Amino acid sequence: MLKSLNHIVTALENQSFWQGQQQFQLIRDCWAEVVGEDRAQQTRPHSLSRNILYVATSSSVWTQELSLNCRSILKQLNGRLSTPIENIRFSTTWWYQHQTLPQTEESEHPSLVAELEVSSPADPPIEQPTPQTTFEQWAAKIQARSQHLPLCPQCHCPTPLGELKRWQVCGLCATKQWQG
Ligand SMILES: [Zn+2]
């Protein structure tokens, strides 16, 4: 009995988690429209938690500017959302942190970063390496890069812990889930 209750609770939590993510996606989609292009370039919706939207700003000037207009932004956003959000917090703290959406985090997926580095080496060696040593260097790099990372339960790629905490899978798998 207790076990099946736990299942239900988990299912409900997952459901509200995904609803929140959809809501956040909507906010991201209309953000530039709501705040205007100038502000949109200096701000970025960071996350949505318990009906409070957290927005990263590029500087404290923008934090101030948007905080002053918080009410009208809130009103415009809520006009587009099925579940209204209650408040918006602006902070520069999140500006340099990793982006929260899988779409934008794709380039940070370890396997993708590796592919980019292989196809366009920034620093070509003077001696032409044999394909094997190139591969070995590449493999060693991947191993060094990924050995401390947990694996995505879905695709078994090494995945930053932050992605797993947020989506339970890696950014790529999360994106696929969204699109599917
Ligand atoms: Zn994955």
Residues whose N, C-alpha, C, O or C-beta is under 5 A from the ligand:
A	BS01	ZN	C152 Q154 C155 H156 V169 C170 C173
